[in-house]
Amino acid sequence: MMINSDEIGLIFLGLLILAVLLNCFTGVMASILPAIFPTHIRYSALAIAFNISVLIAGATPTAAAWLVEATGNLYMPAYYLMVVAVVGLITGIKMIETANKPLRGATPAASDKSEAKEILSEHYDNIEQRVEDIEAEIEALQKKRQALIDQHPKLD
């Protein structure tokens, strides 16, 4: 209603209110979206979500024009956007808080040596045994490599 008024100050105030509300949503998207998906599918999931939203948002002007034509009410695009905003608000409320939690599928990170030792003790029980197993596997692979080299006369 402010935007439809004849006063320039009210028009700018209405646009300012819309811009502030829009920035409340878009300002946190860069931190929220990566936290939604596990690391191994993050880029694919974000790309799919982005492209689906582009398809839906691309149809919005057509849907708004159809609503105005079908109802004769010039406020129908505003009602349409209000419904979409309520859906977004409900989605935002239902989202799980991920602040100060590691991202799903991400490797653990430490800020100092003591924290690194704590992470290793929590996540890597029997680390010495794992290192020995890896060394044994490396030794077995080196033996296989040497056997293959011995079979081929031109390799050193």
C-alpha positions as CSV (number, residue, x, y, z in Angstrom):
1,M,0.0,0.0,0.0
2,M,2.9,2.3,0.7
3,I,4.4,1.6,-2.7
4,N,1.1,2.5,-4.4
5,S,0.8,5.9,-2.6
6,D,1.5,9.1,-4.4
7,E,4.1,10.3,-1.9
8,I,7.7,9.6,-2.8
9,G,8.7,9.2,0.8
10,L,6.2,6.4,1.4
11,I,7.3,4.7,-1.8
12,F,10.9,4.6,-0.6
13,L,9.9,3.5,2.9
14,G,7.9,0.6,1.4
15,L,10.8,-0.4,-0.8
16,L,13.2,-0.1,2.2
17,I,11.0,-2.4,4.3
18,L,10.9,-4.9,1.5
19,A,14.7,-4.7,1.1
20,V,15.3,-5.2,4.8
21,L,13.1,-8.2,5.0
22,L,14.6,-9.7,1.9
23,N,18.1,-9.2,3.2
24,C,17.2,-11.0,6.5
25,F,16.6,-14.1,4.5
26,T,19.3,-13.9,1.9
27,G,22.0,-12.7,4.3
28,V,22.2,-16.1,6.1
29,M,21.8,-18.3,3.0
30,A,25.6,-18.6,2.4
31,S,26.0,-20.2,5.8
32,I,22.8,-22.2,6.0
33,L,22.8,-23.9,2.6
34,P,26.1,-25.8,2.9
35,A,25.2,-27.0,6.4
36,I,22.0,-28.7,5.1
37,F,23.8,-31.3,3.0
38,P,26.5,-33.8,3.8
39,T,29.9,-33.1,2.3
40,H,30.0,-35.8,-0.3
41,I,26.8,-34.5,-2.1
42,R,27.0,-30.8,-1.1
43,Y,27.8,-29.2,-4.5
44,S,25.4,-31.4,-6.4
45,A,22.6,-30.9,-3.9
46,L,23.1,-27.1,-3.9
47,A,23.2,-27.0,-7.7
48,I,19.9,-29.0,-7.9
49,A,18.2,-26.9,-5.3
50,F,19.4,-23.7,-7.0
51,N,18.1,-24.8,-10.4
52,I,14.8,-26.0,-9.1
53,S,14.3,-22.6,-7.4
54,V,15.2,-20.8,-10.6
55,L,12.5,-22.8,-12.4
56,I,9.9,-22.0,-9.8
57,A,10.9,-18.4,-9.5
58,G,11.0,-18.0,-13.3
59,A,7.3,-18.9,-13.4
60,T,6.4,-16.4,-10.7
61,P,5.7,-13.4,-13.0
62,T,3.5,-15.6,-15.3
63,A,1.6,-17.0,-12.3
64,A,1.2,-13.5,-10.8
65,A,-0.1,-12.1,-14.2
66,W,-2.5,-15.1,-14.5
67,L,-3.8,-14.5,-10.9
68,V,-4.4,-10.8,-11.6
69,E,-6.2,-11.6,-14.8
70,A,-8.3,-14.5,-13.3
71,T,-9.4,-12.6,-10.2
72,G,-9.2,-8.9,-11.3
73,N,-7.5,-8.2,-8.0
74,L,-4.2,-6.2,-8.4
75,Y,-3.1,-7.4,-4.9
76,M,-3.0,-11.1,-5.9
77,P,0.8,-11.0,-6.5
78,A,1.2,-9.7,-3.0
79,Y,-1.0,-12.5,-1.6
80,Y,1.0,-15.0,-3.7
81,L,4.3,-13.8,-2.2
82,M,2.8,-13.8,1.3
83,V,2.0,-17.4,0.9
84,V,5.5,-18.2,-0.4
85,A,6.9,-16.2,2.5
86,V,4.9,-18.2,5.1
87,V,6.1,-21.4,3.5
88,G,9.7,-20.1,3.8
89,L,9.2,-19.0,7.4
90,I,7.8,-22.5,8.3
91,T,10.8,-24.1,6.6
92,G,13.2,-21.8,8.4
93,I,11.6,-22.6,11.8
94,K,11.7,-26.4,11.1
95,M,15.4,-26.3,10.1
96,I,17.9,-27.9,12.5
97,E,20.4,-25.5,14.1
98,T,23.9,-26.3,12.9
99,A,25.9,-23.5,14.6
100,N,29.1,-24.7,16.4
101,K,28.6,-28.2,15.1
102,P,30.8,-29.9,12.5
103,L,29.4,-30.2,9.0
104,R,28.1,-33.7,8.2
105,G,30.7,-35.7,6.3
106,A,33.5,-33.1,6.9
107,T,36.8,-34.1,8.4
108,P,37.5,-33.0,11.9
109,A,39.4,-29.7,12.4
110,A,41.5,-28.6,15.3
111,S,42.8,-25.2,16.2
112,D,45.8,-26.3,18.3
113,K,47.8,-29.5,19.2
114,S,45.8,-30.3,22.3
115,E,42.5,-30.1,20.5
116,A,44.0,-32.3,17.7
117,K,45.0,-34.9,20.3
118,E,41.5,-34.8,21.7
119,I,39.9,-35.3,18.3
120,L,42.3,-38.1,17.5
121,S,41.5,-39.8,20.8
122,E,37.8,-39.5,20.2
123,H,37.6,-40.4,16.6
124,Y,40.6,-42.6,16.0
125,D,40.8,-45.3,18.7
126,N,43.8,-47.6,18.3
127,I,45.5,-45.2,15.9
128,E,48.8,-47.0,16.3
129,Q,47.3,-50.2,15.1
130,R,45.8,-48.4,12.1
131,V,49.2,-47.0,11.2
132,E,50.8,-50.4,11.5
133,D,48.1,-51.9,9.2
134,I,48.7,-49.2,6.7
135,E,52.5,-49.8,6.8
136,A,51.9,-53.5,6.3
137,E,49.7,-52.8,3.4
138,I,52.3,-50.5,1.9
139,E,54.9,-53.2,2.3
140,A,52.6,-55.8,0.6
141,L,52.0,-53.4,-2.3
142,Q,55.8,-52.8,-2.6
143,K,56.3,-56.6,-2.8
144,K,53.6,-56.9,-5.5
145,R,55.3,-54.0,-7.4
146,Q,58.7,-55.7,-7.2
147,A,57.2,-58.9,-8.4
148,L,55.7,-57.1,-11.4
149,I,59.0,-55.4,-12.1
150,D,60.8,-58.7,-11.9
151,Q,58.4,-60.1,-14.5
152,H,59.1,-57.4,-17.0
153,P,62.8,-57.2,-18.2
154,K,62.8,-53.5,-19.3
155,L,61.7,-52.0,-16.0
156,D,64.1,-51.2,-13.1
